[in-house]
Amino acid sequence: MADLQAIKEAVSKGKRKDIAGLVQTALDDGADPNTIINNYMIEAMKEVGARFEAKKIFVPEMMIAARTMQTGLDVIKPLLEAQGSQKETVGTVVIGTVFGDLHDIGKNLVVLMLESSGFEVFNIGENVPPEKFVEKAKEHGADIVGLSSLLTTGDPHLKATIEAVKASDLADKVKVVCGGAAVTRKFAVDQCGADGHATDAVDAVKTIKQLMGLN
């Protein structure tokens, strides 16, 4: 039987050369793709994130781990897409990092988690101005607009984006969910009027499903 713990360790330690083979072996042995992602890959990235916050590792190590995870996900993705083709999309999410912020690791993990949970996701990138969030949400018929911000300098832009969505004709059609290292529930929800706040990728999926009445 495949060693799923080895997948977690490969992501955590950035063993990019090993991850594809480990994941393929696990899949061949009948492991559930979502279990591999949720219980091992995401958990590994949580540990990497904790080490990063504790200043035990730095951005290069964080990036190597994220890229290792992406390599593993590339093996799983065809299976997820095949599963997705057999069922209707549960919702549409437009997601991006707010203006003035170029970070994307956390956002990209959320994208992967949402896609594996049956959502259609439009990742509109980093350094996104408020009006582009509104434009893309209208273009794609979004149910959810996701805002990511890693830096406290992004607070004014987060607030401006929430206000732009709420002031548009999308106000009664979409929910705004915020997350990222710099974003607190008090600021995003209580002060800025966002509909939801997520602490990590797993929580983001849970929060979005709750807002859409899917739980």
C-alpha positions in Angstrom: 0.0 0.0 0.0 1.2 3.5 -0.8 2.8 5.5 2.0 0.6 8.6 2.1 2.8 10.1 4.9 5.6 10.1 2.4 3.5 12.5 0.2 3.1 14.8 3.1 6.8 14.7 3.9 7.7 15.3 0.2 5.6 18.5 0.1 6.9 19.6 3.5 10.5 19.1 2.6 10.2 20.3 -1.0 11.1 17.0 -2.6 9.8 17.9 -6.0 11.6 15.1 -7.9 9.8 12.5 -5.7 6.3 13.8 -5.4 4.8 12.7 -8.8 5.9 9.1 -8.3 4.6 9.0 -4.8 1.2 10.4 -5.8 0.8 8.2 -8.8 1.6 5.1 -6.6 -1.0 6.2 -4.1 -3.6 6.7 -6.8 -2.7 3.3 -8.4 -3.3 1.7 -5.0 -6.8 3.2 -4.8 -6.2 6.3 -2.6 -8.9 8.9 -2.9 -7.5 12.1 -4.7 -9.3 14.4 -2.3 -7.9 12.6 0.7 -4.4 13.0 -0.7 -5.0 16.7 -1.2 -6.8 17.5 2.0 -5.2 15.2 4.6 -1.6 15.2 3.4 -0.8 18.0 0.9 -2.8 20.7 2.5 -1.7 19.6 6.0 2.0 19.7 4.8 1.5 23.3 3.6 0.0 24.2 6.9 3.1 23.0 8.6 5.3 24.9 6.1 3.2 28.0 6.7 3.7 27.6 10.5 7.4 27.3 10.1 7.4 30.4 7.8 5.5 32.4 10.4 7.9 31.3 13.1 10.8 32.4 10.9 12.2 28.9 10.8 12.1 29.0 7.0 11.9 31.8 4.5 10.2 32.6 1.2 12.4 30.3 -1.0 11.6 27.3 1.1 7.9 28.2 1.1 7.9 28.5 -2.7 9.7 25.1 -3.2 7.1 23.4 -1.0 4.3 25.1 -2.9 5.8 24.1 -6.3 6.2 20.5 -5.0 2.6 20.4 -4.1 1.7 21.8 -7.5 3.7 19.0 -9.2 1.7 16.5 -7.2 -1.6 18.1 -8.0 -0.7 18.0 -11.7 -0.8 14.2 -11.4 -4.2 14.3 -9.6 -5.8 17.0 -11.7 -7.0 14.8 -14.6 -8.9 12.6 -12.1 -10.5 15.6 -10.5 -11.5 17.0 -13.9 -13.0 13.6 -14.9 -15.0 13.6 -11.7 -16.1 17.1 -12.3 -17.3 16.4 -15.8 -19.7 13.9 -14.3 -21.4 16.5 -12.0 -22.6 20.0 -12.3 -20.5 22.9 -11.0 -21.6 23.8 -7.5 -20.8 27.5 -7.9 -18.6 30.1 -9.5 -15.8 31.9 -7.7 -13.8 34.9 -8.9 -10.7 35.3 -6.8 -7.6 37.5 -6.8 -5.1 39.3 -4.6 -6.0 42.9 -3.9 -4.2 45.9 -5.4 -0.7 46.5 -4.1 -0.1 42.9 -3.2 1.8 40.4 -5.4 1.5 37.4 -3.2 -0.2 34.3 -4.6 0.7 31.1 -2.8 -2.3 31.2 -0.4 -4.7 32.3 -3.1 -3.5 29.6 -5.4 -4.0 26.9 -2.7 -7.6 28.2 -2.3 -8.1 27.9 -6.0 -7.0 24.3 -6.0 -9.1 23.4 -3.1 -12.2 25.0 -4.6 -11.7 23.3 -7.9 -11.3 20.0 -6.2 -14.6 20.7 -4.4 -16.5 21.2 -7.6 -16.4 24.9 -8.0 -15.6 26.8 -11.3 -12.9 29.2 -10.3 -11.6 32.2 -12.2 -8.2 33.3 -10.8 -7.7 36.9 -11.9 -4.2 37.2 -10.5 -2.4 39.6 -8.2 -2.3 43.4 -7.7 -6.0 43.5 -8.9 -7.8 46.9 -8.6 -11.3 47.0 -7.2 -13.0 47.7 -10.6 -11.5 44.6 -12.1 -13.0 42.4 -9.4 -16.4 43.9 -10.2 -15.8 43.5 -14.0 -14.8 39.9 -13.8 -17.5 39.0 -11.3 -20.1 40.3 -13.8 -18.4 38.7 -16.8 -18.3 35.2 -15.2 -21.6 35.4 -13.3 -19.8 34.8 -10.0 -21.5 33.6 -6.8 -18.5 34.5 -4.7 -15.8 37.1 -4.9 -12.7 36.1 -3.1 -10.1 38.6 -1.9 -6.7 37.7 -0.7 -4.2 40.1 1.1 -1.0 39.1 2.8 0.1 42.6 3.8 -1.5 45.2 6.1 -0.7 47.8 3.5 -3.5 46.1 1.5 -6.2 47.0 4.0 -7.3 50.1 2.2 -7.5 48.3 -1.1 -9.4 45.4 0.6 -11.9 47.8 2.0 -12.2 49.7 -1.4 -12.8 46.4 -3.2 -15.6 45.3 -0.8 -17.2 48.7 -1.1 -17.0 48.6 -4.9 -18.7 45.2 -5.1 -21.4 46.3 -2.6 -22.0 49.5 -4.5 -22.4 47.7 -7.8 -25.4 45.9 -9.1 -23.8 42.7 -7.9 -24.6 43.6 -4.3 -27.5 41.2 -4.0 -26.1 38.6 -6.2 -22.6 37.8 -4.8 -20.9 37.2 -1.5 -17.5 38.6 -0.7 -15.1 36.3 1.2 -11.7 37.6 2.5 -8.6 35.8 3.6 -4.8 36.1 4.0 -2.2 36.6 6.7 -3.1 40.3 7.1 -6.8 39.9 7.2 -8.8 39.5 10.4 -12.5 38.8 10.7 -13.0 41.9 12.7 -11.5 44.1 9.9 -13.0 42.3 6.9 -16.5 41.4 8.2 -17.2 43.8 11.1 -15.5 46.9 9.7 -15.6 46.5 5.9 -18.8 44.5 5.4 -17.5 41.4 3.8 -19.8 38.4 4.0 -17.2 35.9 5.2 -13.6 35.4 6.4 -11.4 32.4 6.0 -8.2 31.5 7.9 -6.8 29.0 5.4 -7.7 27.1 2.2 -9.7 24.5 3.9 -11.7 27.1 5.9 -12.2 29.1 2.6 -14.0 26.1 1.0 -16.1 25.6 4.2 -17.0 29.3 4.5 -18.0 29.6 0.8 -20.1 26.5 1.0 -21.9 27.8 4.1 -22.6 31.1 2.4 -24.0 29.3 -0.6 -26.1 27.0 1.6 -24.2 23.9 0.4 -23.2 22.4 3.7 
